[in-house]
Amino acid sequence: MASTQITPTRMELTRTKKKLATARRGHKLLKDKRDELMRQFLDLARENMELRQKVEAGILSANKNFVIARAGMDAATLNTALMAPKQEVNLEVGKKNVMSVNIPVFESKTRTADANDIYSYGFAFTSSDLDGAVKSLADILPDMLKLAETEKACQLMAAEIEKTRRRVNALEHVIIPEAQETIKYITMKLDENERSSQIRLMKVKDMMLEDAHHYSERA
């Protein structure tokens, strides 16, 4: 119901109609944004699922190789081999704007370009299983970073979808109906005032005609 505190004037009616038109435009834009966010979110969710399966499979394979390597080497040799890493990975974090959502973009760079720098040990006293485990972890690193990127993107987009959904619902179920009710209320009041004015004018006219008639009879 429209608030009884609203002043039923033509200026207020014009202002409320403008508010309603703006709310309807905003509602359409937010619905389009919500739908596009949902589409991109579903694409990201599918990509995230594929990456997670790939990363989990890679980590499982690396763990198996480490278990085999540990079985074929004594603990002291294994710990010494992995004690001082030779390669270094630097992570740069950027941002990408998708439908007003700042999605992180990860880019990794190694300290050197030599692929063999991932091995921090000599090959004389270590097993090939350890080489395979280290190589499998190095190979899965880009996918791990991409997985972290997509998971964070999914979280941010899900939060934006929920916020947009609440705004759409507020416009659709609260603001637009209230504006429509207000317009209806003001229009009804203005019509009542106009009818009352017409009735008063008709009564004044009748009184004037009656006075004129009595005046003519006395004359």
C-alpha positions in Angstrom: 0.0 0.0 0.0 1.1 3.5 -0.7 2.2 5.6 2.2 -0.4 8.0 3.5 2.4 10.5 4.1 2.9 11.0 0.4 1.6 14.3 -0.9 -0.7 13.6 -3.8 0.5 16.3 -6.1 1.2 16.3 -9.8 4.9 17.1 -9.1 5.1 14.0 -6.9 3.3 11.9 -9.5 5.9 13.0 -12.2 8.8 12.3 -9.8 7.4 8.8 -9.0 6.9 8.0 -12.6 10.5 8.9 -13.3 11.6 6.7 -10.4 9.5 3.8 -11.8 11.0 4.2 -15.2 14.5 4.3 -13.8 13.8 1.2 -11.6 12.5 -0.7 -14.6 15.6 0.1 -16.7 17.8 -0.8 -13.7 15.9 -4.1 -13.3 16.4 -5.0 -16.9 20.1 -4.2 -16.8 20.7 -6.1 -13.6 18.8 -9.1 -14.9 21.0 -9.1 -18.0 24.1 -8.8 -15.8 22.9 -11.7 -13.6 22.2 -13.9 -16.6 25.6 -13.2 -18.1 27.4 -13.7 -14.8 25.6 -17.1 -14.4 26.7 -18.1 -17.9 30.3 -17.2 -17.2 30.2 -18.7 -13.8 29.0 -22.1 -15.2 31.8 -22.0 -17.7 34.3 -21.3 -15.0 32.8 -24.0 -12.8 33.2 -26.6 -15.6 36.8 -25.5 -16.2 37.5 -25.6 -12.4 36.2 -29.2 -12.2 38.4 -30.4 -15.1 41.5 -28.6 -13.6 40.9 -30.1 -10.2 40.6 -33.6 -11.6 43.9 -33.1 -13.6 45.7 -31.6 -10.6 44.6 -34.3 -8.2 45.7 -36.9 -10.7 49.1 -35.2 -11.1 49.6 -35.0 -7.3 48.6 -38.6 -6.9 51.1 -39.6 -9.5 53.8 -37.5 -7.9 53.1 -39.0 -4.5 53.4 -42.5 -5.8 56.8 -41.6 -7.4 58.0 -40.1 -4.1 56.9 -43.3 -2.2 58.7 -45.4 -4.7 61.8 -43.2 -4.5 61.7 -43.2 -0.7 61.6 -47.0 -0.7 64.7 -47.2 -2.9 66.7 -44.6 -1.1 67.7 -44.0 2.5 66.1 -41.1 4.3 69.3 -39.2 4.8 70.1 -39.2 1.0 66.6 -38.2 0.1 66.5 -35.3 2.7 70.0 -34.1 1.5 68.8 -34.2 -2.2 65.8 -32.0 -1.5 67.4 -29.7 1.2 68.5 -26.8 -1.1 66.2 -26.1 -4.0 68.0 -24.9 -7.1 65.1 -23.3 -9.0 62.9 -20.5 -7.8 59.4 -19.6 -8.9 58.0 -16.0 -8.7 54.3 -15.4 -8.8 52.8 -12.2 -10.2 49.2 -11.5 -9.5 47.2 -9.3 -11.9 43.5 -8.6 -12.3 40.9 -9.0 -15.0 37.6 -7.2 -14.9 34.6 -9.5 -15.8 31.2 -7.9 -15.5 32.4 -5.6 -12.7 34.2 -8.4 -10.9 38.0 -8.2 -10.4 39.2 -11.7 -11.1 42.8 -12.5 -10.2 45.2 -13.6 -12.9 48.3 -15.5 -11.8 51.5 -15.6 -13.8 54.5 -17.6 -12.7 58.1 -17.0 -13.8 61.1 -19.2 -12.9 64.4 -17.7 -11.9 66.2 -19.4 -14.8 65.0 -20.8 -18.1 66.9 -24.1 -17.8 64.5 -27.0 -17.4 67.1 -29.0 -15.5 67.2 -26.5 -12.7 64.2 -28.2 -11.0 66.6 -30.9 -9.9 68.5 -29.6 -6.9 70.8 -32.7 -6.7 73.1 -34.8 -8.7 72.0 -37.9 -10.5 74.7 -40.2 -9.2 73.2 -41.1 -5.8 69.5 -40.6 -6.5 67.0 -42.8 -8.2 65.1 -42.1 -11.4 61.8 -42.4 -9.4 62.8 -39.2 -7.5 63.5 -37.5 -10.9 60.0 -38.5 -12.0 58.4 -37.2 -8.8 60.1 -33.8 -9.1 59.3 -33.6 -12.8 55.6 -34.5 -12.2 55.3 -31.8 -9.6 57.0 -29.2 -11.8 54.7 -30.1 -14.7 51.5 -29.8 -12.5 52.5 -26.4 -11.1 50.9 -24.3 -13.9 47.7 -26.3 -13.6 47.7 -25.8 -9.8 48.1 -22.0 -10.3 45.3 -22.0 -12.9 43.1 -24.0 -10.5 43.7 -21.5 -7.7 42.8 -18.7 -10.2 39.6 -20.3 -11.3 38.5 -21.2 -7.8 39.0 -17.7 -6.6 37.2 -16.4 -9.7 34.2 -18.8 -9.0 34.0 -17.5 -5.4 34.1 -13.8 -6.4 31.5 -14.4 -9.2 29.2 -16.4 -6.9 29.3 -13.5 -4.4 28.5 -11.0 -7.2 25.7 -13.2 -8.6 24.1 -13.3 -5.1 24.5 -9.5 -4.7 23.0 -8.9 -8.1 20.2 -11.4 -7.4 19.2 -9.5 -4.2 19.1 -6.2 -6.1 17.0 -7.7 -8.8 14.6 -9.1 -6.2 14.4 -5.8 -4.3 13.6 -3.9 -7.5 11.1 -6.6 -8.7 9.3 -7.2 -5.5 9.7 -4.0 -3.5 10.7 -0.9 -5.3 8.7 -1.3 -8.5 5.5 -2.4 -6.8 5.7 0.4 -4.3 6.2 2.9 -7.1 3.2 1.5 -9.0 1.1 1.7 -5.8 2.2 5.2 -5.2 1.3 6.2 -8.7 -2.1 4.6 -8.4 -2.7 6.3 -5.0 -1.7 9.8 -6.3 -3.7 9.4 -9.5 -6.7 8.3 -7.5 -6.4 11.3 -5.1 -5.9 13.7 -8.0 -9.0 12.4 -9.7 -10.9 12.7 -6.4 -9.7 16.3 -6.0 -10.6 17.1 -9.6 -14.1 15.6 -9.2 -14.6 17.6 -6.0 -13.5 20.8 -7.7 -15.9 20.2 -10.5 -18.7 19.5 -8.0 -17.9 22.8 -6.2 -17.8 24.7 -9.4 -21.1 23.3 -10.5 -22.6 24.2 -7.1 -21.2 27.8 -7.3 -22.6 28.0 -10.9 -26.0 26.9 -9.7 -25.9 29.4 -6.8 -25.0 32.2 -9.2 -27.8 31.2 -11.6 -30.2 31.1 -8.7 -29.1 34.5 -7.4 -29.4 35.9 -10.9 -32.9 34.4 -11.2 -34.1 35.9 -7.9 -32.6 39.3 -8.8 -34.5 39.3 -12.1 -37.7 38.4 -10.4 -37.3 41.4 -7.9 -36.6 43.7 -10.8 
